Structure formats: structure tokens, C-alpha cells
Amino acid sequence: YHASQMLSSFLDSITLDWHTIEVEECKVAFLWILGEFGQDVEDAPYILEAFTEKFNAEPYRVKIEMLTAGMKLFFKRPPEMQPILGPLLDQAVHDTSNADVRDRGVLYYRLLEKNPRVAAELVGGQAKPISYFHDAEDPETSDKLFAEFNTLSVIYQLPSQRFVERKLDNVVDLQNEDEEEDEEEEEE
């Protein structure tokens, strides 16, 4: 299989039973797929339209992803999405259940109103392909970063020993002082 054939086959199979999706995380993932690959899914705008009909009943994460997918699809298939995106943004702007949903709706509305080209770049812009892997350059540093994965080491791209000051000598000195004070108190 060629990659595009595999993608097409996957998209066809995943969109067959979209109406049976009930779990929030699954809805979010499915909407993300519609937004990212909507140009390859024949019924993408109409599937999204069906989701928007239940907008008010959905959790905020689904609403946020619905807005993003709607914007991305709009830039990929404008004639089909225009009658869907307007009511979707209107629902979001008037949503009082979550400030994030309302703010995202207002943001998208204003972006489209002021400069659709900028909106297209911000919402549907193409991610640059990754061409550089830090770990390929220095495997020793990479091993240390993976060992300290949930620390600031990943952000600084340095092992913690390079940016954290060790004060073990001071700790030992403080412990010795505490022990000496305890001994003096016992003697009294």
C-alpha cells in the first residue's frame, strides 16, 4: 500500500460508524481527524454538521475541538462549510457554560472578520516537518534527559546536574550542627 491509500482506507473505515461514538475522548479524537484530514473524507462537513446539532449538550473539550475542526474544514472546503461554520460560531459565542468555549468562538469569529488569511495560517497552517533530532547528535545527553523526563531537564535540554546547584556539603554541615545542638541539650 502507498501511504495515501492506507490513509484513505483508514479514513473510510473510521467514518462508517461515527454516529455511534459516545465517549468524550473518542469524540475529541474523531473531530481532530475530521479537521486534519477533512479534505479526504467525502462527508466531513456533513458529519461535523451533525455534531454541531448537539453542540449545547457536549462537554467543553468536544465543543473546543468541534470549533477547531470547523475552522480547519472551512479553509479546506469553504463552500460546504460556510453554512455550517456560521451557526457553530454563533453557538460558541453565546455559550455560557464554559468561558474557554466562548472565548475560542469569539477568537475565531474575530480572526475571520478581520483577516481570513491570518486565520487560515493560525488555525490550519501546515506544521513544519521535523528534520532534526537532538538525540541523534549526543546520545549521552539524550539518555540523561530520558532518565529525567518529567523534570526541567527536557525544557533546558540539559541534564539537571548542569543547572541545579548541589548543596550537599551544606546539608551535611546543618545535620552536624543539629546533632551537636541535640547533644548539648542532652548534657544540660
KASUL-V380245 format. One record per helix or strand of 2 or more residues. SS is the DSSP state (@ for helix, = for strand). FROM is the first residue (numbers start at 1). TO is the last residue. Records with the same first field share a line. If there is no record, write none. Layout:
SS->FROM-TO + FROM-TO
This chain:
@->3-16 + 18-20 + 24-40 + 44-52 + 55-57 + 60-76 + 78-93 + 99-114 + 116-124 + 134-137 + 139-147 + 153-156 + 160-162 + 168-187
